[in-house]
Amino acid sequence: MLENHSYNLIEQMAEENKSLWRIKNEYKKDTSGCSECSAFWEKLEKDKETHIADLKVLIKTHL
């Protein structure tokens, strides 16, 4: 059984991946030419990718 701490990291990584998928496959398509919104989703996409990479490193140290 995983410690709560390790489980929390894995759970957060799953949430970040789900969010990233929605941004890439739904939200960015729905901006309909709004450059401000497109820029926001691009920035958020990069942030999520960074969070996922950081979480991978942390998870590897705890498993």
N, C-alpha and C positions, 0 to 999 in steps of 0.2 A: 504494500500500500504506500502511496506517495504521502509525503509530509504536506501539510496544508500550504506551506510556502511554495513548494514545487508545483503543486496542483494549481495554485493561483497564477503562477507564471505561464503555465501551459494554457489555462483557460483564457488569460488575457491575449495570448498569441492567437488563439482561435478567433477571438472577437476582432482583433486587428485584421486578420486575414479575411474574415467575412466582410468587414467594412471596406477593405481595400478592393475586394471583388465587386462590391456594389458601386464604388466610385468608378472603377474602370469600365464596368459593363452596363451601368444604368445611369448614374448621375451625370457623367461627362457627356453622354449622348443627349441628355435632356436639356442642356444649356441653350440650345437653339440660337447660336450666334451671339450670345452675351459674353463679350470678352472678359468682363470683370468676373463673372461666375466661372468661366472656363479657367481663368488664372487661379481662382480660389481652389477648384477641384484639382488642378495640376499640383499646386503647392501641398494640398492635403494628401494627395497620392504619394508624393515624395516623403512627407512626414511619416505616413503609415509604413512605407517601405523601410525607413530608418528604424522605426519602433520595432518592426518585425525582426530586423537584423539584430538589434540590441537584445531582444528577448531570446533569440536563438542562442546567443552567446551565454546569457544568464542561465538558460535551461540546461545547456551542455555542462555547465559547472556544477549543477545540482543533481544531475542524473548519472 
